[in-house]
Amino acid sequence: MQKLSRSSSGARHARWAREVLATVKAHHDTNYLLAAEQRSALSAEIGKVEPRLAALESAVAPYRNFLEHAHVDTRAKQRVANYLCDEAQRAADGGLRPHRREIDAILPGGHATIFAKLPLSRVLRVGHEKTVALAEGAASKIRSLPAKIPGTAALADGLDKAAGLLRSFNDQAYELEAQRAPLKAAVQKAVFELREELDQMDGRLRSHFSEAFIDSLYPELSKRGTTVADEDDEDDDTSAAPEGQG
């Protein structure tokens, strides 16, 4: 018997368990070969598995809602702030390039060190945290230049302002991650308890049923054992690619 991969998401575990529970109920209601004792055994298992499935579904709903919605606004703000950092760095590069020889003679390491000796194309493609560090570092170096190089204060202010904005949104993202941990833990706990209940169910049913019968309770899975193998529904994301413990 193949059981769903433990790495599958909470939503997929709930889908899988619903299939199992529905099959137990279908045997109970429609299998005319069952003896009264067997039917009673199935009824008892339904009463044990149902609350475990309900607990998982109750844990999955808020976690999936968090994953789908909580980060949307913060990610949007990070993208805007990242764009502003890019623009500030382009402005700094453009404003200082005509004074490159003079800067090379003044600044240790020369003009190239303003952006950590990285080509501007690479500076504009780094992650959020690195963008903050590069923008703040560039602002600091620009502020060290003498006043005779025009526009340095405005260029440095632009870099610091954009970097500060992005840093604040990065901090918001970290705070959201702290909220995610207990939601994910609740799903993982419910998955563990559901799987344990199903394993115990199999053991209890062996006193009344054959292995072939117990095998019949479980749906066919995909080749990797990560999803229920049925006809694909483009609107059913529990049939999509694996996605963590959502």
N, C-alpha and C positions, 0 to 999 in steps of 0.2 A: 504494500500500500504506500503510495506517495502522498505525503502531506505537504501543505504549503510551506515554502521556504520561510525560515524565521526572519530573513532579511526583508520580507515583503512588508509593505506599509500597513498601518492600522486599518485603513479603509479596505485594503484587499483582504486582510484577515476577517473583517466583518462580512465582506461579500462571501468569502469562502465558508464561514461559519453559518451564514444564512442558508446557503445551499445544503450544508450538512443537516442543519436542523429541519429544513423543509423536507428532506428525504426521510429523516426519522419519522416525521409526522405523516408523510405519505405512506410509509410502510404501516404505521399504526392504523391509518384510516382505510387503506385500500388493499393491503396484502391479506388475501383470504386464506393463505396457508398458515397464518400465525395461530398458535394456541393462546388461550386466555392468559397464561402465565407470561408468554412472550410479549403479548400486547401490553400487559401491566408493566413489564420491565422497560419497554419503550416509553410508556407514559411517564415513568419515574425519571428517565433520562431527559425528556423534554423539560420537565420541571427544574432540572439542574443546569442544563445548558442555556435555557432562555435568559436567566438573569445575568449570566456571564456575557452573553452577546449584547444584552441591553447595556451593560456597564461599558463595554468596549465602544458601542455606538455613541454613548454619552460622552466618552473621552475623545473620540475622533472628531465629533462635530466642532467643538471650540478650537481644537488644534488646526484642523483644516481651514477654518475661518481665519485663524491667525495667519497661517501661511499664505492665504490668498489675498488678504487685505491689509494686515498690519504694516507691512513694509512699503506699500505702494507710495504713500505720500513722502516718506523719508527718502526712498530711492529716487523719486522725481526731483526732490530738492537737491539731492546729491548730484544728480545729473546737471541741474542748472548751475550749482556752485562749481562743479568741475569745469563746465563750459566757461564760467567767469574767470576761473584760474587760467584756463587755456588762453583766453583773450588777454588777460593781464600779462601773461608770459610772452605772447606774440607782440604785445605793445612794448614790453621791455626790450625784447630782442630788436624790434624795429627801431626803437628810440635810441638804443645804445650802439647799434652796429656802425653808424657813421663815425663814431668816436672810438672805434675799436683799437686803433694804434695808440691813442692816448691812454685808454684804459689798460692796455697791455703793459704800458710803461709804469703805471701807478699801482695796479691791483696785483698782489702776489698770485701767480698762476695765470694772470691775464684775464681777458674777456671771457675765455672759455670756461672759467671756473664759476661764472655767475649761474650757469645751469649745470653745475657739477660735471663739467666737461662732457655732457651728453649732447648729441645733436637735438635741435628743437623738435624734430619729428618724433623722437623717442620720449622727450619730456612730455609731450602732449598725449601720450598713449599709456602712461603708467596708471596704477590704481589710485583710489581716493587718498589713502594715507600717504603714499609716496608723492602725490600731487601737492598735498599740504606741505610736506617737508621741502620739496623743491621750490615751491613758491616762497615760503618763508626764508629759505636759505638765499634765494636770489634777492629778495627784498633787503636782507641784512647786508649782502655784499654791495648792493647798489647804494645803500645809505652810507657805506664807507667811502664812496667816491667823493672827490672834492666838488665844491659848489660850482666850479668853473665849467663842469660838464652839465649842460642844461637839462632840466626836466627830471632829474634823478629822484627828487622827493615825491613827485606825483606818480612816477612809475613804481617806486617802492610802496607808496600808500595803496596803490591799486592792487599790487600783489598781496600785501598784508590783509586788505579788506576781503578779497576773494578767498584767501587761505583760511581766514578766521571763520568765514561763513561755512566753508566746506568742513572745517574741523567740528563746528557745532552740529552739523548734520551727521557727521561720522559718530559723534557721541550719542546722538539720538538712536542711531542704528545699534550701538552697543547696548543701550538701555532696553531696546526691544528684544535683543537676544536673551537678556536676563529674564524677560517675561516668557520667552519660548520654552525655557528649560523645564519648568514644572508641568506645562501642558504636554510636552513630549514624554516626560516621565510617566504621566498618568496613562497615556496611550500604551507605552511599553509594559506597564504593570498589568493593564487590562488584557493585552495580547498574551502575556505570560500566563495569566490565570485562565484565560479561555483555552489555550492550548493544553494546559494541565488538566482542565476539566474534560476535554475531548479525549485525551490519553486515558484518563480514568474511566471514562465512559466505555471506551473500547475494552478495557480490562473487565469491567462489570458485565458487559454484554457477552463476553466469551463464555459465561456460565449458562447462557441461554441460546446462543446463536453460533453458527459456523463462521470461519474466517471470511468465506465468500460473502456472507450476509453483511458482515462488518465493512468489508471492502466496498460494498454497494452503497454505503452511506456517504462516501466521499466522492466529490466530482472529479472529473479528469482535469489535469492541470496542463499548463503550457510546458514546453520542453524543458525550460529552466526551473519549473516548479514555482514560479513567482506570481502566477495569476490563474484564475479559473479559465479553463479552455472551453470557450463556447463561441457562438457566432459573434463576431466583433460588432460593437455598437459604437459609432463615432462619438456619441455623446456620453459614453460611460468611461470615465477616466480610470476606473479600477481595472480596465482592460488595456491601459496604456503602459508605457515603459515604467519600470520601478522608480519610486520616488521617496525614499527614506521612510520614516515611521509615521506618515501622515494619516 
